């Protein structure tokens, strides 16, 4: 019997995962979370605000680690320490009161106060810096997309915020329906978008690049598909983008595009969407004047290309169930003409 047991255990070791492989897998996972530096991790700060939040995070992580190690150390000592032989049940010794007072009250109070102090200091440092008021960005949260206005520059876009690199930019947030939360982990902390209220914020990127933003407050079934991009550009490139966005949509240059524009203007699209330079002035959905210049469709749900755009127009509910975009009934040629037109909206 005991022989069989030994054989059984030997087999067990060969086939099942041992603690060493679990540890190896865990460490690999930890390392992998560190290497994706194009991720949206707040630990890869790319702006002054995120860098400060990063310092606070590491400070709290260090304090938490020290407290954990010390407490676990005491626990291990307590586990393995034997009682001295002459322990008197009826009259227990009074030692240990000091450690309860210091370890249970005074030291935790000092640690919590210190952490609170550093947090308040960080929050003060995150106060809005000097911002030139010629560039304000108004962002309105909608289920489930972001309306982005540049009131001083006179244009509207969606789900994509361009900013000049190295310059703090004021962002005013509000919501048209429920509470959303604006979060670009590499640039700043989160801030809520509240219906009927305007919350103010600022963004600054130290390096040119594309930063992923997400809605960080559960806001309905498609909360997970409510993303946006912050694109930080060198001054010249940014000004070029602004100049392009300020233009109305180009006039159709050929017959197919002309036909596509007619399909658009004759359909129900016009009740929800604006294309500047045409009669379409709806404002329930994203402004489409420069749709083709944007990288994604449906708030980061799919890349913006002809195939996805066609699928989105014909069957949006398959791509983002619950979205307010209704399906559009079109014949094949009508859809092709419409796509040809929308592709000219650069
Ligand atoms: Cu909007 Cu979650």
Boltz pocket constraint, residues with backbone or C-beta under 6 A from the ligand:
constraints:
  - pocket:
      binder: B
      contacts: [[A, 141], [A, 142], [A, 144], [A, 179], [A, 180], [A, 181], [A, 215], [A, 216], [A, 217], [A, 218], [A, 219], [A, 220], [A, 222], [A, 223], [A, 224], [A, 226]]
      max_distance: 6.0
